Amino acid sequence: MKPRLFASFVAVGAIAFGTSTCATNPATGGRMISLISESQEIAMGREADASIVAQMGVVEDTALQRYVSDLGLRLARASERPNLPWTFRVVDDPIINAFALPGGFIYVSRGILAHFNSEAELVSVLGHEIGHVTARHSVQQISKAQLTQLGLGVAQIAAPKLGGVLNVAAAGMELLFLKFSRDDETQADALGLRYMRRGGYDPREMAKVYVMLERVSGASGGGRIPDWQSTHPNPADRQERIGSAVAAIPADSLGTIVRRPEYLRRVNGIVFGADPREGYFHDGQFFHPGLKFRMTFPTGWQTVNTRQAVAAQSQAGDAQVVLSASPGATPDSVANAFFGSVRGQPQRRQINGLPAIGGPFTAQTQEGQQLAGSAAFIAYSGLIYEAVGVATTAGWRTHQTAVSTWLQSFRPLTDPAILAVQPHRLDVVRIDGEMTLTQFAARYPSTVPLAQLAVVNNIDSTAILPRGSDVKRVVGEPLP
């Protein structure tokens, strides 16, 4: 995804250079330099949206998707840019995350939904992301960037098919979203506050999101916050700033909508943490219960699993392996397309009883760097699995055996316990009496430790839970 997203930004940015104009920021009224028209902005967002859906996936819960979309659209249509093709999606990602792309494409992860405790908290984050779009922050970042900076990225491979395979791996290693400045983030906070007030929501709920982010950042074993957090102002500072802004609002002008019970009913049962049915690593083994295969990955390599591929990279970064799958083809047709763009001669073989074709190959980057590798194309359960390992020439001498062992390790998954594995889920319990969180955990066991349970509920671990409270826990069986 990284190279694909970057490429779309470069293409539009390059077209726009030479047409620099000063414009009025629609959300703030200030002056801004804009090299990108609104139609180009929308085109960038639409193209990137397709990549994000393919890479991350969306939560397959129509009611939840409609709920988030309806809330977002209500806010966006009351914003300064109501006519954009606003799109709101819940992406199937356990990381606590929300982000916006140019043109009105907004995403929240199921990971962050599991950590909100009211509809007003969700609305405050949707408003923040809408603010990035209405203030055209991404457009300004692109407009300010040098063309040479926009061109940075993974070196393109001269062989198109090989380049496409490697781009899948690079995409999973580091998703590329434009990083906004701290001033942009502060401005988006203010706009988010503006939009949630227009919707009638209690703005005091916004500060609770920053309390949650602070707890997540500091909690051992808590949910993970992505790299963009490093460019955001400190959550505690944001909480203080929003608190001051809210304190300045006349009491009779404060919104009243919170909707805590209603929100918790919406997220009750949502998948919590990584979904093992989409594949998981354990002791160097990769298991995919949904697709019923397993594979052994090189020891000590950095691994990543996405909807499009599972990949690993050597510690030195001089070799990587990528496994992806495609329907509706034969091993021969896929292998011929691949080997038609590299130097090598595929041979038929069997890998653990499965029909396959493949062999060693060489290629080079556009910069002339020589690469070596090995590939196998395996037919299994109606799909063609493309297993490609590649390295620099020097790296190949070091990693050839590891890559070969990896290629030969693909096999059907037959362990009934692993095939039946299910994800952990959020479970909302309404308690019938006052109790501490420790007492709650004893009475209603959870699969996460007490400290993480406190983070999920955004309370102190010593908090007293009033009778009738809705309290979240995490349920499910451990991985086999």
Residue, then its C-alpha position, 0 to 999 in steps of 0.5 A: m500500500k505504501p508505494r501505491l498510495f505514494a504513487s497516486f500522490v506523486a502523480v497528482g502532485a506532479i500535474a498540479f505543479g506550476t498551477s500554484t494559487c493562493a486560496t481561502n481555507p474553507a474551514t478556517g477562513g485563512r489563506m493557504i497555498s493550494l496546488i491541487s484542485e478539489s477534483q484532484e483531491i477527490a480523485m486521490g482519496r478515491e484511489a487510495d480508498a480502494s487500496i485501503v479496503a483491499q489492504m486492511g479490509v472492512v468490518e463485516d457488520t452492516a449495522l455497525q458500518r451504517y451506524v458510523s457512516d450515518l453519524g459521520l455524514r450528519l457531521a460532514r453535511a453540517s461542515e464547511r464542505p458538505n458536498l464532498p463524496w464523504t465516505f466513512r468506514v470501519v476498517d478491520d484493524p485492531i490498532i487504536n487508529a483513525f485517519a482521513l484521506p483527501g476528498g472526504f474519506i474517513y476511517v476508524s478502526r475496530g480497535i479504537l471503537a472497542h476503546f470508546n465508551s460513548e457515542a459522543e467520544l466517537v463523534s469527537v474523533l469523527g469530527h477531528e478527522i472531518g476537520h483534517v478534510t475541511a481544512r484541506h490539511s493533506v492538500q497543504q502538506i502535498s502542496k508544501a512538499q518538494l517534488t523530490q520529497l514526493g518521489l522518495g520511496v521503495a526502489q521500483i523493480a524493473a520487472p513489473k510482476l516482481g515489483g508488484v509482489l514486493n510492493v505488497a510486502a512493503a505496503g504491509m510493513e509501513l502504511l503511508f498516510l501523510k503526517f500532519s503537523r502538530d498545528d494541523e492536529t490542534q486545528a483539527d481538534a478545534l474543528g472536531l469540537r465545533y462539529m460535535r457542538r453543531g450536532g448537539y453532543d456534550p463537548r466534555e466527552m471529547a477530553k475523555v478520548y485523550v484520557m483513553l489515549e494517554r492510558v493506552s500509551g502508558a499501559s503495559g499490555g494495552g492497545r497499540i497506537p500507530d506511528w502517527q501518534s508521534t506527530h500528535p500533541n501529547p494527549a494530556d496537553r490536548q485534554e487540558r486544551i480542550g478542557s479550557a475551550v469547553a470551560a469557556i462555553p456558556a453552560d446553556s450552550l453545552g450540548t447534552i447528547v452522550r449516549r453511552p448505553e446506546y453506543l456500548r450496545r452497538v460495539n457489544g460483540i465486536v472483535f477485540g485484538a488481532d483476529p486469528r482466523e485471518g492468520y497468526f504467528h506462533d513460534g515461527q509458524f504461520f497458521h491461517p485457519g480461514l484458508k487452512f494452510r500453515m508455513t514456517f518463516p525464517t527465524g528472527w525475521q520481521t513478519v507482517n500479516t495483511r489481507q493481501a499478503v503475509a511477508a517477512q524481512s531479514q534483520a539486515g533488510d537484504a532479503q524478504v519473502v512474500l506469500s499472496a494468493s489469487p483465484g481463478a488461475t492455474p499455477d502455470s499461467v501465474a508462473n509464466a506471467f512472473f517468469g516472463s518478467v525475470r530471468g529464470q526457467p520454472q520447473r514443475r514440482q510438488i510441495n508437500g503433495l500439492p502441485a506447484i511450479g517455480g524455480p530460481f530467478t534473477a532480476q534488477t532494479q531500475e537503479g541497476q541493483q542485481l537481485a536473486g531469488s526463488a519462487a513457487f506457485i502452488a495450487y491449493s483449495g481453489l487458489i494459487y498461492e504465490a510464494v516469492g523470496v528475493a534478496t540482493t546478490a550478497g544477501w542471497r548467498t546468506h539467505q538462500t537456504a532460509v528462503s528455500t526452507w520457507l518455500q518448501s514449508f507450505r502445507p495444508l493445515t489439519d489441526p482441528a483445534i487451530l482450524a476451529v480457533q475464534p477471535h476474542r470479543l468485547d462483552v458488555v455486562r450490566i452489573d447488578g450491584e456496586m463493585t470494584l473493577t477487581q471484583f468485577a474481573a473475579r465475577y466476570p472473568s476476562t481474557v485480558p489482565l486487569a490493567q488492560l481491562a481498566v484501559v478498555n473501560n477508560i477508568d482507574s483500576t481502583a475505580i468503584l463501579p456503580r450499580g447498573s453500570d455497563v462494563k466491558r470485558v473481553v471473552g474468548e478461548p486462548l490460542p491452541 
